[in-house]
Structures are given as C-alpha cells and as structure tokens.
Amino acid sequence: MEETLENKSGILYLKSKFFLYRLVTYFSFLLFPIWIQKTTDLNKIYLMLLMLFYIAFMGAQWFLLGKEIDHRLKIYFRVNSSIDRIIYRLILGMSFAIFYFNLLALLPYKWSYNSFWCTWAVLGLFYSWPSRGKIIQETVSTNFSEYKHLDSFEKTVLFLVILIFIISFPGIPKLDNYDALKLYFDPDERISNFFWSFLSMNYLPFKKYPELFRVAMGMHFYFVVFGLFLLTFYGLLRYFLCRRLGLLGVFALLSSWSFSKFLFNNYPACIQASIGIFFIWSMMWAIKSASYRSGLFFGMIGFLLTIFDAKNLSVYGIGLGILIMQFLNEKTFWFRKQFLKYNLFGVVLIILVLVFKDFANVATYKNFDFFSEVLSILQRKAFFTLSWIGLPLAIAKILADQKIIFKSFHIPREKIVQFLLCILILIAATKFLGPSIGGTLALMAAVTVFSLIPLELVFQTMAKVRSQRNIIYLLYILICLLDSHFEGRLKIFIKFIDS
C-alpha cells in the first residue's frame, strides 16, 4: 500500500512539474500575436522572424490536434519512418482546424474573436495537463527519431536544404487589401472560400493591421504550403530509398533553378501543383498503415484537394476507387467497407465545399504541355538526367522482378507500381480535366524520384564499401550545389530584405 501511494505521489509531482513547464511555454507563445501587433515599425527581417514563430506555434497545435484525434478514435497504424507520423498529424490537424475555423467564421466578428482566444486558452490548459503518463516521457525529439543518427554528410545536406529553402523565399506581395491578396495567390479563383475563411481566422489577431496580415499571408503560402510539400516529399522518398538519398532528393529538387523560376513566374500554379504530393503520399500511407481507420485521413485529404480546386474531386474519387479495388484487394470485404465508412466525414465536407463553390470559374481549362515541361525540368538541372536511366530501371523492375539481375535491387516492386499509377492519375487529370494538381512542381517531384533510383541501386551494390559510397554521395551534393544558382537566390533574397 505504501509503495502504491509513493508511486501516486511521484507521478503527481511529475505531472505538476510538466503542467507548469508546458503552461508557461504555451502561453508565452500565445502572447506572440499580441506582441507582434506592437512591432509594426520593426525591420522586415525581425517582423518575419516573429511571424515565423507564430506560424510554428500554430503548426504545433495542428500536430497536437492530430495526435489527440488519434488517441480519441483509437487510430493505430504502421509507418514507414518517424517522419510519416509527423506529416500525418500535421495534415490531419490542419484539416480539422480548417473545418473548425470555418464554423467560427460563421459567427459575428466579436463572437468569433472571443471564441478564437477562448479556444487557445482551453486547449492550452488541456494540452498542458498530462492526462496520460506516457506524455511526460515524450519530448519534441521523440518525434524526430529519424534524425537522431545523422552522419556528417546527412547533417550537411539537411543544413543546405534549410538554407536554400529560406533564401528561395519569393517575397511578400506589396498589397494591403485582403481581396487583392486573394487574387494574387489565386487569380483563377480556384481556391474555395473554406480556405480563405481558415486563413482569416488563423491570422485573426493581425486582420486589423494590413502590414502584418500581408506578411502573414505571404509567409503562410511559402513556409506552410511549400514547407509541408518538401516534408511530404521526403516522406514519399523514404518508401523507396535510404535516408541519405531521401535527403539528397529533397536537396536536388529544392536546389533546382526550376523551383525558383516557377515560384517567381507562376506562384499560384506552384501552390496548386504542390498539393499533388499530399495525394501520392496519402495513397502510399493508406496502404502501409494497415488500418481501416486511416480512411478518416484519406477522406480529409480529399477535402483538402477539393478546397484548392473543385475539379480535384476527380483525383480523390479515382484514388479511392483504386485503393479499394486494387491496392487493398488483399484485405477482407469488411476491412474495405470500414475504410469507406471512415471516409464519410471527409466526403460530407467535400459536399459542403461543392455546394458553396462558385462554379463559374471551375470550368476554365488551360492546356498543359507535358513533354515540354519535362524537357524544361531536365535542361535546368544536370542531376535530373539520371531519370533517363531511372525510369527504364523502374519499368524493368516491374516487368522482370524475378530475374537474377534484379535480386539485389531491393526497392519493392509494388511500391514502384503504386507510385507510377498515382503519377499517371495526376497527369491524366491535368491533361483531360484541367486542374493543375499535376503541374510542373509535381512533375519535378516525379523526375527526382526516377533520378535517385540508379543511385539507390549503386548504394545497394556497394553496401559493404562505405568510404566509396561517401565519395559518390559527396560528388552528387556538389553537383546539386554547383547548378543551384545559389548566388542568384541570395542576391534576390538580400534585395527583398533591403527593399
């Protein structure tokens, strides 16, 4: 009995200590929007840094919300790497935040404003108290076990990825009017009001300060949308490749001059095309998760796709059909039925998006020259010429997997089939229906995957010769860095900061 009481007393002390630490940290971050309102005269770089802290705080809330949904609905799933869990919870939490903030947006301004602050106050208290003992043992680093054992080469690539991502920032539009900002990011008016209402509520503390709201919008579309794009792309690469080649793939795509040119020349199209990676990754994740409750997440992915372009509903519908009839055909009928049932919440939200969407602009069609775009991507990055070897290798792996020559080629055949089929869905949707979900940025991601396949084969063949693999890895890091136009990006970034 005494031992039991001691244990209870000990856990109570640990919970109280955790509660105070988390509470102080949480509400310190929550004060950022109030403090930022008083810093409009700060230098642009400091203002952006403060806004980045606020965005990071919101991202943490999406992650915690996704984690809580998992716990409440008892969703247990398998993952390919620890980064998959982060991607899943961020996107799931953000999707539910979009739904919740749209409900708040229906209220009068005063009520929605008070509800906004009450929401974060309640969540702060809720998240701070460790309702489960396991929470005390968890730290931020436990969610990044993928990066605990990075070697010096991998740390270098990760540093270069972060650096180039920052200096590739396309800038903030010099528009103070909310409607003008909407047209800047979405000139074809493809994006649903659900998303704009979400942004208005997410950055509600800055709504009455045009300069701050302009900074918030500009940073959200780059650091959240394209940050999630790169994180999800890495998660996708880990289904085929080792960790170091996954990092190299992200670096190769980001360091391509095409990435910067597309952002500067057609920012809205890049925003649309970045969503395609969520679809491909979610298809692979739904198969790997081995849980019918993953249907909830896939339904929310359909909701996100439809928010950005109503015609993306076709991509979600085809993907769901292929999942049920082909990729999950080894599962029981009951499993597939339950998977469909968990999609229903997302389907209801999709119907709401379609009901409130202005279809006058949905019917627009723009021809997409697939071959010229691919050639343009290949010409701007020497590294991507490896895709001429990688694509035939992938096809040969599918057709002749049992041949002796492919016995040491350990990329799973079924993963290549799933990836190719997802890419074909995006290309077909873009070609025949006109959404830009399969646009240039999505093609760059596909070309990067095929470019890395030959390197994966080389690395697998040289598994016992680490020093030679390091030399090859370093060589390709230098190749990607030398044609990244680093100095050009840096000049543009400095010019933006000084303007």
Kinemage of the C-alpha trace (Angstrom):
@kinemage 1
@onewidth
@group {chain A} dominant
@subgroup {mainchain}
@vectorlist {calphas} color= white
{ca met a 1} P 0.000 0.000 0.000
{ca glu a 2} L 2.789 2.433 0.952
{ca glu a 3} L 4.628 1.671 -2.288
{ca thr a 4} L 1.456 2.396 -4.249
{ca leu a 5} L 0.975 5.731 -2.510
{ca glu a 6} L 4.593 6.644 -3.182
{ca asn a 7} L 4.126 5.883 -6.857
{ca lys a 8} L 0.973 8.003 -6.998
{ca ser a 9} L 2.695 10.836 -5.170
{ca gly a 10} L 5.662 10.624 -7.540
{ca ile a 11} L 3.547 10.705 -10.683
{ca leu a 12} L 1.537 13.621 -9.297
{ca tyr a 13} L 4.757 15.589 -8.790
{ca leu a 14} L 5.930 14.778 -12.319
{ca lys a 15} L 2.560 15.739 -13.782
{ca ser a 16} L 2.504 19.035 -11.872
{ca lys a 17} L 6.047 19.879 -12.986
{ca phe a 18} L 5.190 19.013 -16.587
{ca phe a 19} L 1.962 21.057 -16.373
{ca leu a 20} L 3.700 24.221 -15.160
{ca tyr a 21} L 6.510 23.931 -17.704
{ca arg a 22} L 4.110 23.324 -20.610
{ca leu a 23} L 1.673 26.015 -19.451
{ca val a 24} L 4.349 28.724 -19.258
{ca thr a 25} L 5.765 27.726 -22.654
{ca tyr a 26} L 2.335 27.556 -24.306
{ca phe a 27} L 1.048 30.909 -23.098
{ca ser a 28} L 4.387 32.581 -23.831
{ca phe a 29} L 3.932 31.616 -27.474
{ca leu a 30} L 0.263 32.604 -27.329
{ca leu a 31} L 1.314 36.136 -26.412
{ca phe a 32} L 3.230 36.470 -29.686
{ca pro a 33} L 0.265 37.778 -31.730
{ca ile a 34} L -0.411 40.479 -29.103
{ca trp a 35} L 3.252 41.471 -29.034
{ca ile a 36} L 3.636 41.452 -32.830
{ca gln a 37} L 0.792 43.957 -33.130
{ca lys a 38} L 3.020 46.485 -31.370
{ca thr a 39} L 6.062 45.858 -33.595
{ca thr a 40} L 4.930 47.128 -36.996
{ca asp a 41} L 7.901 49.543 -37.062
{ca leu a 42} L 10.436 46.733 -36.733
{ca asn a 43} L 12.846 45.826 -39.516
{ca lys a 44} L 11.253 43.470 -42.059
{ca ile a 45} L 13.520 40.540 -41.224
{ca tyr a 46} L 12.660 40.713 -37.485
{ca leu a 47} L 8.964 41.038 -38.273
{ca met a 48} L 9.141 37.942 -40.487
{ca leu a 49} L 11.030 36.046 -37.791
{ca leu a 50} L 8.350 36.836 -35.206
{ca met a 51} L 5.635 35.788 -37.648
{ca leu a 52} L 7.535 32.552 -38.258
{ca phe a 53} L 7.386 31.837 -34.511
{ca tyr a 54} L 3.616 32.361 -34.608
{ca ile a 55} L 3.276 30.023 -37.604
{ca ala a 56} L 5.393 27.404 -35.801
{ca phe a 57} L 3.097 27.721 -32.774
{ca met a 58} L 0.042 27.117 -34.967
{ca gly a 59} L 1.748 24.161 -36.629
{ca ala a 60} L 2.404 22.668 -33.196
{ca gln a 61} L -1.317 23.000 -32.391
{ca trp a 62} L -2.229 21.157 -35.602
{ca phe a 63} L 0.169 18.384 -34.656
{ca leu a 64} L -1.251 18.090 -31.132
{ca leu a 65} L -4.797 18.114 -32.508
{ca gly a 66} L -3.942 15.304 -34.919
{ca lys a 67} L -2.363 13.379 -32.065
{ca glu a 68} L -5.449 13.846 -29.882
{ca ile a 69} L -7.745 12.670 -32.695
{ca asp a 70} L -5.612 9.517 -32.935
{ca his a 71} L -5.988 8.915 -29.209
{ca arg a 72} L -9.735 9.580 -29.025
{ca leu a 73} L -10.617 7.452 -32.074
{ca lys a 74} L -8.056 4.769 -31.154
{ca ile a 75} L -6.309 5.026 -34.527
{ca tyr a 76} L -3.239 2.807 -34.541
{ca phe a 77} L -1.195 2.470 -37.710
{ca arg a 78} L 2.132 1.340 -39.081
{ca val a 79} L 4.540 3.876 -40.548
{ca asn a 80} L 7.453 3.681 -42.937
{ca ser a 81} L 9.542 6.206 -40.966
{ca ser a 82} L 9.030 8.505 -37.989
{ca ile a 83} L 8.551 11.445 -40.366
{ca asp a 84} L 5.345 9.806 -41.658
{ca arg a 85} L 3.746 10.235 -38.246
{ca ile a 86} L 4.625 13.946 -38.221
{ca ile a 87} L 3.252 14.523 -41.738
{ca tyr a 88} L 0.077 12.616 -40.943
{ca arg a 89} L -0.662 14.502 -37.715
{ca leu a 90} L 0.169 17.916 -39.167
{ca ile a 91} L -2.124 17.479 -42.175
{ca leu a 92} L -4.899 15.806 -40.176
{ca gly a 93} L -4.806 18.517 -37.506
{ca met a 94} L -4.711 21.294 -40.122
{ca ser a 95} L -7.702 19.761 -41.956
{ca phe a 96} L -9.799 19.689 -38.788
{ca ala a 97} L -8.617 23.227 -37.938
{ca ile a 98} L -9.925 24.365 -41.347
{ca phe a 99} L -13.301 22.835 -40.523
{ca tyr a 100} L -13.411 24.313 -37.009
{ca phe a 101} L -12.291 27.802 -38.052
{ca asn a 102} L -14.959 27.861 -40.736
{ca leu a 103} L -17.542 27.234 -38.044
{ca leu a 104} L -16.123 30.155 -36.030
{ca ala a 105} L -16.166 32.344 -39.148
{ca leu a 106} L -19.961 31.970 -39.301
{ca leu a 107} L -20.277 33.911 -36.028
{ca pro a 108} L -20.351 37.733 -35.810
{ca tyr a 109} L -16.875 39.268 -35.614
{ca lys a 110} L -16.981 39.942 -31.859
{ca trp a 111} L -18.103 36.404 -31.098
{ca ser a 112} L -15.605 34.814 -33.458
{ca tyr a 113} L -12.780 36.929 -31.998
{ca asn a 114} L -13.629 35.933 -28.416
{ca ser a 115} L -14.126 32.305 -29.459
{ca phe a 116} L -10.680 32.335 -31.105
{ca trp a 117} L -8.930 33.316 -27.871
{ca cys a 118} L -11.119 31.059 -25.717
{ca thr a 119} L -10.241 28.111 -27.969
{ca trp a 120} L -6.499 28.557 -27.460
{ca ala a 121} L -6.903 29.189 -23.732
{ca val a 122} L -8.897 25.963 -23.280
{ca leu a 123} L -6.522 23.970 -25.497
{ca gly a 124} L -3.555 25.367 -23.599
{ca leu a 125} L -4.931 24.050 -20.313
{ca phe a 126} L -5.956 20.759 -21.921
{ca tyr a 127} L -2.626 20.078 -23.651
{ca ser a 128} L -0.601 21.181 -20.628
{ca trp a 129} L -2.040 18.664 -18.183
{ca pro a 130} L -0.622 15.186 -18.936
{ca ser a 131} L -3.788 13.081 -18.914
{ca arg a 132} L -1.637 10.060 -19.800
{ca gly a 133} L 1.614 9.200 -18.048
{ca lys a 134} L 3.251 8.430 -21.395
{ca ile a 135} L 3.045 12.119 -22.367
{ca ile a 136} L 5.545 13.029 -19.627
{ca gln a 137} L 8.162 10.779 -21.195
{ca glu a 138} L 7.660 12.270 -24.654
{ca thr a 139} L 9.740 15.187 -25.862
{ca val a 140} L 9.958 17.025 -29.160
{ca ser a 141} L 12.967 14.913 -30.121
{ca thr a 142} L 10.977 11.672 -29.768
{ca asn a 143} L 9.007 12.677 -32.858
{ca phe a 144} L 12.228 13.144 -34.846
{ca ser a 145} L 13.918 9.802 -34.220
{ca glu a 146} L 14.610 9.773 -37.969
{ca tyr a 147} L 17.334 12.374 -37.376
{ca lys a 148} L 18.960 11.064 -34.198
{ca his a 149} L 21.723 9.229 -36.006
{ca leu a 150} L 22.525 11.505 -38.937
{ca asp a 151} L 26.127 11.329 -40.092
{ca ser a 152} L 28.132 14.427 -41.076
{ca phe a 153} L 27.138 14.202 -44.752
{ca glu a 154} L 23.438 13.975 -43.942
{ca lys a 155} L 23.652 16.866 -41.482
{ca thr a 156} L 25.342 18.941 -44.179
{ca val a 157} L 22.589 18.197 -46.685
{ca leu a 158} L 19.900 18.982 -44.106
{ca phe a 159} L 21.581 22.315 -43.354
{ca leu a 160} L 21.771 23.134 -47.094
{ca val a 161} L 18.099 22.245 -47.549
{ca ile a 162} L 17.046 24.646 -44.768
{ca leu a 163} L 19.387 27.387 -46.023
{ca ile a 164} L 18.282 27.205 -49.667
{ca phe a 165} L 14.634 26.955 -48.646
{ca ile a 166} L 14.974 30.223 -46.708
{ca ile a 167} L 16.832 32.164 -49.411
{ca ser a 168} L 14.430 30.907 -52.111
{ca phe a 169} L 11.622 32.856 -50.438
{ca pro a 170} L 9.809 34.616 -53.313
{ca gly a 171} L 8.933 37.665 -51.227
{ca ile a 172} L 5.749 39.225 -49.911
{ca pro a 173} L 3.307 40.929 -52.291
{ca lys a 174} L 3.010 44.691 -51.802
{ca leu a 175} L -0.756 44.566 -51.445
{ca asp a 176} L -2.566 45.696 -48.323
{ca asn a 177} L -6.090 44.893 -49.457
{ca tyr a 178} L -7.396 41.441 -48.477
{ca asp a 179} L -9.252 40.876 -51.762
{ca ala a 180} L -6.168 41.913 -53.741
{ca leu a 181} L -4.074 39.399 -51.796
{ca lys a 182} L -6.588 36.674 -52.611
{ca leu a 183} L -6.348 37.468 -56.316
{ca tyr a 184} L -2.545 37.498 -56.140
{ca phe a 185} L -2.395 33.970 -54.742
{ca asp a 186} L -5.413 32.678 -56.662
{ca pro a 187} L -6.041 34.701 -59.869
{ca asp a 188} L -8.223 31.937 -61.385
{ca glu a 189} L -10.319 31.762 -58.194
{ca arg a 190} L -9.876 28.018 -57.875
{ca ile a 191} L -9.432 28.017 -54.084
{ca ser a 192} L -12.629 27.658 -52.058
{ca asn a 193} L -13.785 30.244 -49.512
{ca phe a 194} L -13.302 27.481 -46.921
{ca phe a 195} L -9.554 28.035 -47.173
{ca trp a 196} L -9.746 31.845 -47.121
{ca ser a 197} L -12.023 31.741 -44.070
{ca phe a 198} L -9.495 29.453 -42.402
{ca leu a 199} L -6.637 31.887 -43.116
{ca ser a 200} L -8.690 34.829 -41.865
{ca met a 201} L -9.354 33.058 -38.582
{ca asn a 202} L -5.856 31.599 -38.266
{ca tyr a 203} L -4.358 35.108 -38.504
{ca leu a 204} L -7.281 36.911 -36.889
{ca pro a 205} L -5.073 38.906 -34.431
{ca phe a 206} L -3.468 40.642 -37.438
{ca lys a 207} L -6.610 41.232 -39.509
{ca lys a 208} L -6.842 44.924 -38.490
{ca tyr a 209} L -3.165 45.516 -39.293
{ca pro a 210} L -2.766 45.366 -43.109
{ca glu a 211} L 1.049 45.230 -42.993
{ca leu a 212} L 1.077 42.339 -40.523
{ca phe a 213} L -1.680 40.452 -42.333
{ca arg a 214} L 0.196 40.839 -45.631
{ca val a 215} L 3.326 39.355 -44.041
{ca ala a 216} L 1.269 36.533 -42.510
{ca met a 217} L -0.338 35.598 -45.838
{ca gly a 218} L 2.952 35.708 -47.741
{ca met a 219} L 4.752 33.571 -45.194
{ca his a 220} L 1.907 31.085 -44.820
{ca phe a 221} L 1.805 30.200 -48.503
{ca tyr a 222} L 5.562 29.671 -48.640
{ca phe a 223} L 6.609 28.279 -45.261
{ca val a 224} L 3.471 26.231 -44.584
{ca val a 225} L 2.375 25.131 -48.067
{ca phe a 226} L 5.810 24.554 -49.575
{ca gly a 227} L 7.335 23.506 -46.250
{ca leu a 228} L 4.725 20.741 -45.997
{ca phe a 229} L 5.336 19.926 -49.666
{ca leu a 230} L 9.057 19.290 -49.057
{ca leu a 231} L 8.429 17.394 -45.807
{ca thr a 232} L 5.845 15.171 -47.515
{ca phe a 233} L 8.134 14.669 -50.495
{ca tyr a 234} L 10.843 13.402 -48.151
{ca gly a 235} L 8.297 11.050 -46.555
{ca leu a 236} L 7.415 9.768 -50.040
{ca leu a 237} L 11.072 9.194 -50.964
{ca arg a 238} L 11.566 7.089 -47.831
{ca tyr a 239} L 9.188 4.494 -49.286
{ca phe a 240} L 11.802 3.737 -51.960
{ca leu a 241} L 15.159 4.985 -50.766
{ca cys a 242} L 17.526 5.099 -47.809
{ca arg a 243} L 17.576 8.140 -45.539
{ca arg a 244} L 20.590 9.856 -47.095
{ca leu a 245} L 19.191 9.565 -50.619
{ca gly a 246} L 15.852 10.874 -49.334
{ca leu a 247} L 17.604 13.993 -48.067
{ca leu a 248} L 19.572 14.267 -51.315
{ca gly a 249} L 16.307 14.078 -53.279
{ca val a 250} L 14.781 16.989 -51.361
{ca phe a 251} L 18.010 18.950 -51.834
{ca ala a 252} L 18.096 18.180 -55.577
{ca leu a 253} L 14.511 19.381 -56.100
{ca leu a 254} L 14.915 22.486 -53.962
{ca ser a 255} L 18.288 23.445 -55.457
{ca ser a 256} L 16.961 23.197 -58.998
{ca trp a 257} L 16.761 26.621 -60.619
{ca ser a 258} L 13.388 25.482 -61.996
{ca phe a 259} L 11.977 25.551 -58.474
{ca ser a 260} L 12.779 29.252 -58.054
{ca lys a 261} L 11.757 30.195 -61.602
{ca phe a 262} L 8.367 28.514 -61.247
{ca leu a 263} L 7.772 30.285 -57.955
{ca phe a 264} L 8.613 33.694 -59.396
{ca asn a 265} L 6.876 33.190 -62.759
{ca asn a 266} L 3.698 31.393 -61.703
{ca tyr a 267} L 3.283 31.290 -57.936
{ca pro a 268} L -0.436 30.287 -57.984
{ca ala a 269} L 0.249 27.294 -60.272
{ca cys a 270} L 3.036 26.148 -57.923
{ca ile a 271} L 0.647 26.341 -54.975
{ca gln a 272} L -1.847 24.148 -56.828
{ca ala a 273} L 0.779 21.638 -58.005
{ca ser a 274} L 2.285 21.293 -54.512
{ca ile a 275} L -0.977 19.718 -53.301
{ca gly a 276} L -0.427 16.710 -55.584
{ca ile a 277} L 2.307 15.322 -53.333
{ca phe a 278} L -0.218 15.009 -50.473
{ca phe a 279} L -2.373 12.775 -52.677
{ca ile a 280} L 0.508 10.477 -53.700
{ca trp a 281} L 1.894 10.186 -50.169
{ca ser a 282} L -1.563 9.563 -48.660
{ca met a 283} L -2.171 6.721 -51.138
{ca met a 284} L 1.118 5.061 -50.122
{ca trp a 285} L 0.464 5.754 -46.437
{ca ala a 286} L -3.080 4.326 -46.501
{ca ile a 287} L -1.675 1.044 -47.830
{ca lys a 288} L 1.217 0.936 -45.371
{ca ser a 289} L -0.868 1.904 -42.321
{ca ala a 290} L -2.774 -1.427 -42.371
{ca ser a 291} L -5.697 0.225 -40.541
{ca tyr a 292} L -9.193 0.804 -41.867
{ca arg a 293} L -9.372 3.898 -39.644
{ca ser a 294} L -6.840 5.527 -41.981
{ca gly a 295} L -9.894 6.154 -44.157
{ca leu a 296} L -10.576 9.204 -41.964
{ca phe a 297} L -7.283 10.765 -43.045
{ca phe a 298} L -7.751 9.880 -46.706
{ca gly a 299} L -11.193 11.494 -46.637
{ca met a 300} L -9.645 14.676 -45.196
{ca ile a 301} L -7.052 14.603 -47.987
{ca gly a 302} L -9.965 14.597 -50.446
{ca phe a 303} L -11.371 17.589 -48.550
{ca leu a 304} L -8.039 19.448 -48.893
{ca leu a 305} L -7.752 18.624 -52.602
{ca thr a 306} L -11.279 19.884 -53.270
{ca ile a 307} L -10.660 23.092 -51.312
{ca phe a 308} L -7.790 24.010 -53.625
{ca asp a 309} L -9.650 23.117 -56.819
{ca ala a 310} L -13.129 21.614 -57.039
{ca lys a 311} L -12.075 19.508 -60.032
{ca asn a 312} L -9.529 17.721 -57.854
{ca leu a 313} L -12.531 15.750 -56.612
{ca ser a 314} L -11.966 13.507 -59.640
{ca val a 315} L -8.426 12.726 -58.428
{ca tyr a 316} L -9.704 11.820 -54.958
{ca gly a 317} L -12.535 9.679 -56.401
{ca ile a 318} L -10.225 7.746 -58.734
{ca gly a 319} L -7.644 7.305 -55.970
{ca leu a 320} L -10.270 5.985 -53.543
{ca gly a 321} L -11.574 3.572 -56.171
{ca ile a 322} L -8.093 2.210 -56.932
{ca leu a 323} L -7.336 1.854 -53.224
{ca ile a 324} L -10.471 -0.209 -52.637
{ca met a 325} L -10.354 -2.333 -55.793
{ca gln a 326} L -6.617 -2.780 -56.319
{ca phe a 327} L -4.229 -1.736 -53.563
{ca leu a 328} L -6.385 -3.060 -50.700
{ca asn a 329} L -7.748 -6.070 -52.582
{ca glu a 330} L -5.915 -8.459 -50.227
{ca lys a 331} L -7.927 -7.088 -47.306
{ca thr a 332} L -11.319 -8.500 -46.371
{ca phe a 333} L -14.567 -7.030 -47.653
{ca trp a 334} L -15.339 -5.895 -44.100
{ca phe a 335} L -11.994 -4.016 -43.902
{ca arg a 336} L -12.648 -2.158 -47.165
{ca lys a 337} L -16.198 -1.362 -46.098
{ca gln a 338} L -14.922 0.145 -42.851
{ca phe a 339} L -12.269 2.108 -44.767
{ca leu a 340} L -15.025 3.622 -46.908
{ca lys a 341} L -17.111 4.382 -43.829
{ca tyr a 342} L -14.271 6.363 -42.253
{ca asn a 343} L -14.033 8.403 -45.473
{ca leu a 344} L -17.581 9.676 -44.955
{ca phe a 345} L -16.681 12.659 -42.780
{ca gly a 346} L -14.348 13.940 -45.475
{ca val a 347} L -16.989 13.264 -48.140
{ca val a 348} L -19.550 15.358 -46.219
{ca leu a 349} L -17.054 18.239 -46.051
{ca ile a 350} L -16.364 17.859 -49.789
{ca ile a 351} L -20.099 18.179 -50.490
{ca leu a 352} L -20.183 21.382 -48.419
{ca val a 353} L -17.230 22.767 -50.421
{ca leu a 354} L -19.008 21.978 -53.692
{ca val a 355} L -22.301 23.459 -52.513
{ca phe a 356} L -20.697 26.778 -51.603
{ca lys a 357} L -18.326 26.902 -54.590
{ca asp a 358} L -18.854 29.355 -57.436
{ca phe a 359} L -18.766 27.054 -60.473
{ca ala a 360} L -18.373 29.928 -62.929
{ca asn a 361} L -14.603 29.669 -62.585
{ca val a 362} L -14.301 25.906 -62.189
{ca ala a 363} L -14.950 25.162 -65.840
{ca thr a 364} L -11.859 27.016 -67.089
{ca tyr a 365} L -9.423 24.810 -68.997
{ca lys a 366} L -5.780 25.516 -69.724
{ca asn a 367} L -3.774 23.217 -71.942
{ca phe a 368} L -0.745 21.663 -70.257
{ca asp a 369} L 2.168 20.627 -72.494
{ca phe a 370} L 3.514 17.669 -70.569
{ca phe a 371} L 6.574 16.897 -72.719
{ca ser a 372} L 7.840 20.463 -72.983
{ca glu a 373} L 7.575 20.882 -69.205
{ca val a 374} L 9.549 17.682 -68.578
{ca leu a 375} L 12.251 18.746 -71.059
{ca ser a 376} L 12.451 22.151 -69.390
{ca ile a 377} L 12.966 20.489 -65.992
{ca leu a 378} L 15.704 18.207 -67.354
{ca gln a 379} L 17.562 21.054 -69.080
{ca arg a 380} L 17.794 23.190 -65.948
{ca lys a 381} L 19.297 20.534 -63.654
{ca ala a 382} L 22.128 18.200 -64.659
{ca phe a 383} L 21.264 15.837 -61.791
{ca phe a 384} L 17.867 15.094 -63.367
{ca thr a 385} L 19.457 13.457 -66.425
{ca leu a 386} L 19.750 10.350 -64.234
{ca ser a 387} L 15.984 9.974 -64.677
{ca trp a 388} L 16.670 8.689 -68.227
{ca ile a 389} L 18.236 5.670 -66.504
{ca gly a 390} L 15.893 5.554 -63.508
{ca leu a 391} L 12.603 5.311 -65.415
{ca pro a 392} L 13.671 2.304 -67.553
{ca leu a 393} L 15.091 0.685 -64.415
{ca ala a 394} L 11.765 1.140 -62.615
{ca ile a 395} L 9.823 -0.321 -65.559
{ca ala a 396} L 12.267 -3.230 -65.861
{ca lys a 397} L 11.894 -3.900 -62.124
{ca ile a 398} L 8.117 -4.137 -62.597
{ca leu a 399} L 8.286 -6.406 -65.658
{ca ala a 400} L 11.205 -8.632 -64.656
{ca asp a 401} L 11.286 -8.591 -60.882
{ca gln a 402} L 12.147 -12.303 -60.649
{ca lys a 403} L 15.192 -12.065 -62.913
{ca ile a 404} L 18.555 -12.669 -61.251
{ca ile a 405} L 19.830 -9.234 -62.270
{ca phe a 406} L 17.195 -7.575 -60.021
{ca lys a 407} L 17.667 -9.813 -56.989
{ca ser a 408} L 19.977 -7.267 -55.334
{ca phe a 409} L 17.702 -4.357 -56.273
{ca his a 410} L 15.656 -4.104 -53.080
{ca ile a 411} L 13.164 -1.352 -53.955
{ca pro a 412} L 9.770 -3.110 -53.582
{ca arg a 413} L 8.118 -3.722 -56.933
{ca glu a 414} L 4.638 -2.949 -55.581
{ca lys a 415} L 5.788 0.484 -54.339
{ca ile a 416} L 7.005 1.410 -57.826
{ca val a 417} L 3.683 0.283 -59.318
{ca gln a 418} L 1.724 2.332 -56.782
{ca phe a 419} L 3.850 5.432 -57.388
{ca leu a 420} L 3.614 5.203 -61.191
{ca leu a 421} L -0.147 4.739 -61.027
{ca cys a 422} L -0.546 7.794 -58.772
{ca ile a 423} L 1.593 9.907 -61.136
{ca leu a 424} L -0.499 8.748 -64.106
{ca ile a 425} L -3.697 9.752 -62.267
{ca leu a 426} L -2.338 13.285 -61.717
{ca ile a 427} L -1.110 13.625 -65.305
{ca ala a 428} L -4.400 12.333 -66.746
{ca ala a 429} L -6.425 14.661 -64.517
{ca thr a 430} L -4.287 17.621 -65.569
{ca lys a 431} L -4.434 16.717 -69.258
{ca phe a 432} L -8.147 15.960 -69.590
{ca leu a 433} L -9.849 17.845 -66.750
{ca gly a 434} L -7.604 20.865 -66.412
{ca pro a 435} L -6.733 21.085 -62.689
{ca ser a 436} L -3.111 21.998 -62.067
{ca ile a 437} L -2.548 19.404 -59.338
{ca gly a 438} L -0.274 17.512 -61.733
{ca gly a 439} L 1.585 20.650 -62.834
{ca thr a 440} L 5.273 21.378 -63.127
{ca leu a 441} L 6.132 21.034 -59.436
{ca ala a 442} L 4.530 17.574 -59.315
{ca leu a 443} L 6.496 16.581 -62.423
{ca met a 444} L 9.708 17.777 -60.752
{ca ala a 445} L 8.968 15.501 -57.805
{ca ala a 446} L 8.431 12.522 -60.143
{ca val a 447} L 11.629 13.251 -62.107
{ca thr a 448} L 13.579 13.482 -58.826
{ca val a 449} L 12.326 10.048 -57.738
{ca phe a 450} L 13.421 8.450 -61.017
{ca ser a 451} L 16.789 10.244 -60.824
{ca leu a 452} L 17.501 8.691 -57.428
{ca ile a 453} L 16.648 5.102 -58.393
{ca pro a 454} L 20.023 4.468 -60.142
{ca leu a 455} L 21.852 5.866 -57.101
{ca glu a 456} L 19.882 3.565 -54.811
{ca leu a 457} L 20.961 0.608 -56.971
{ca val a 458} L 24.604 1.755 -56.773
{ca phe a 459} L 24.387 2.199 -52.989
{ca gln a 460} L 22.836 -1.242 -52.543
{ca thr a 461} L 25.520 -2.822 -54.713
{ca met a 462} L 28.283 -1.083 -52.708
{ca ala a 463} L 26.693 -1.764 -49.311
{ca lys a 464} L 29.980 -3.039 -47.826
{ca val a 465} L 32.171 -0.206 -49.137
{ca arg a 466} L 31.125 2.807 -47.069
{ca ser a 467} L 34.039 5.070 -47.998
{ca gln a 468} L 33.314 4.831 -51.733
{ca arg a 469} L 29.621 5.445 -51.140
{ca asn a 470} L 30.526 8.598 -49.190
{ca ile a 471} L 32.651 9.850 -52.098
{ca ile a 472} L 29.773 9.293 -54.548
{ca tyr a 473} L 27.332 10.958 -52.171
{ca leu a 474} L 29.616 13.982 -51.743
{ca leu a 475} L 30.036 14.207 -55.516
{ca tyr a 476} L 26.296 14.473 -56.077
{ca ile a 477} L 25.916 17.008 -53.274
{ca leu a 478} L 28.464 19.189 -55.085
{ca ile a 479} L 26.746 18.648 -58.448
{ca cys a 480} L 23.411 19.789 -57.000
{ca leu a 481} L 25.012 22.741 -55.226
{ca leu a 482} L 27.028 23.977 -58.226
{ca asp a 483} L 23.999 24.357 -60.508
{ca ser a 484} L 21.678 25.688 -57.792
{ca his a 485} L 22.269 29.379 -58.734
{ca phe a 486} L 22.925 29.921 -55.038
{ca glu a 487} L 24.414 33.378 -55.555
{ca gly a 488} L 21.415 34.446 -57.664
{ca arg a 489} L 18.945 33.342 -54.999
{ca leu a 490} L 20.989 35.075 -52.317
{ca lys a 491} L 21.031 38.360 -54.259
{ca ile a 492} L 17.257 38.214 -54.741
{ca phe a 493} L 16.719 37.476 -51.036
{ca ile a 494} L 19.023 40.333 -49.906
{ca lys a 495} L 17.313 42.709 -52.342
{ca phe a 496} L 13.946 41.737 -50.875
{ca ile a 497} L 15.180 42.269 -47.285
{ca asp a 498} L 16.644 45.702 -48.138
{ca ser a 499} L 13.577 46.893 -50.064
